[in-house]
């Protein structure tokens, strides 16, 4: 097995754990930087599917007038 294949195997095993830890940290802290880091990590792992793991955007509200 090549070193590239070993790295890909390791990443496929660790990816759900990393994203899960980011999710836990996000729930515990509510920190928007954690949400951003989680979204970036998800995009690096799977750029074509990153929207499915990113946190939803807050609901838009009308400005006060």
FENJOLIN-V27597 format. One record per backbone hydrogen bond with DSSP energy under -1.0 kcal/mol. NH is the residue of the N-H (numbers start at 1). CO is the residue of the C=O. Records with the same first field share a line. If there is no record, write none. Layout:
BEGIN
NH=CO  CO
END
This chain:
BEGIN
6=2
7=3
8=4
9=5
10=6
11=7
12=8
13=9
14=10
15=11
18=14
19=15
20=16
21=17
22=18
23=19
24=20
25=21
26=22
27=23
28=24
29=25
30=26
35=31
36=32
37=33
38=34
39=35
40=36
41=37
42=38
43=39
44=40
45=41
46=42
49=46
52=49
53=50
54=50
END
